[in-house]
Amino acid sequence: MKTIIIFGAQGRLGFTVTKHFASAGFNVVAVSRSGHVEGLAASIEHRQADALNEQDVIRAAKGADFIFNGLNPLYTDWRTQALPMAENIMKAAAIEKAVHLFPGNVYGYGAAMPAVLNDQTPMHPTTEKGIIRLQMETLFRRYAENGAVRTRIIRAGDFFGGEKTGSWFDLIVVAKLHKNILQYPGDPKINHAWAYLPDLADAFVSLVHQDTKLGAFDCFTFEGHTLTGHQLHGALERITQRSLTQKTVPWPVLRLGGIVIKMWAEIAKMSYLWFTPHRLDGTRLSKIIGNKKQTPLPLALAQSLKDLGYQDLLRKQTAD
């Protein structure tokens, strides 16, 4: 039985990935700052580590065949924490000779990114966070080229679904659904890439099963669901059977408030993602793991609302 160690198991993606690897029969170790993550199966081992402490990370990675790097500092801490955490993970993976799994995003493509993105699309970051992500992936590639650590990246769009919170979907888009308001942060006429977390977690599990077919460094793009704001609006109206008023995010207010509130400033810097059309091409990933269908959008959205505790929004549909 292969052992996978999940760093960031308390986080939104890490928690979902932990559950999916356990269900797939792996020996799973959940690593968190506290040393215990509620809501996981009794079979899952828990370990404590401060991801900024190299020795903590090395100790927590003991026995790993695979390491899932789900570490994600607060937006305001990326500048000081993202690269040191990545370096600690790579040092631990090198000691254990473990394969490194990493969830990529689209930040590195920059504000001029093309409408369709794949693993061959060049990186031209235009924000500090995009630059940091590119530096992280350059670090991973260097370890791979030196024969120290093999890395597999699956790059995805904005998250929705899963049992944890902390994404645009739950914090903004559906936060006022009980008031019949949908808040959409960008241009509702253009494509935006989304990733339903259970599907993304399944993709990582499937990729690990094909690991012997992969090279030292492989990056894939995860197709997920590509939706305009109008399409998302319509889908949410259908599953809730409510007429939803669409409102936007007050970006000028966030930028102005960012002078005082650092988090607002960091969020505002990434606003281009909502005004630049993009979708992810999953062709190459499908060739490796098989043509796995995404969870149909109505089911994915309904389950996402249930996971957020919004069951009452779906009762009318269920009763009908």
Salt bridges, closest charged atoms under 4 A:
GLU38 OE2 - HIS36 NE2 3.69
GLU45 OE2 - ARG47 NE 2.84
ASP50 OD1 - ARG33 NH2 3.86
GLU54 OE1 - LYS91 NZ 3.20
ASP56 OD1 - ARG59 NH2 3.37
ASP119 OD2 - ARG284 NH1 3.73
GLU128 OE2 - ARG79 NE 2.53
GLU137 OE2 - ARG155 NH1 2.80
ASP158 OD2 - HIS192 NE2 2.63
GLU163 OE2 - LYS19 NZ 2.79
ASP170 OD2 - ARG12 NH1 2.33
ASP187 OD1 - LYS189 NZ 3.09
ASP202 OD1 - HIS20 ND1 2.70
ASP211 OD2 - ARG150 NH1 3.37
ASP211 OD1 - ARG152 NE 2.51
ASP218 OD1 - ARG284 NH2 2.58
GLU237 OE2 - HIS233 NE2 3.24
GLU266 OE1 - LYS129 NZ 2.39
GLU266 OE2 - LYS269 NZ 3.05
ASP312 OD2 - HIS178 NE2 2.96
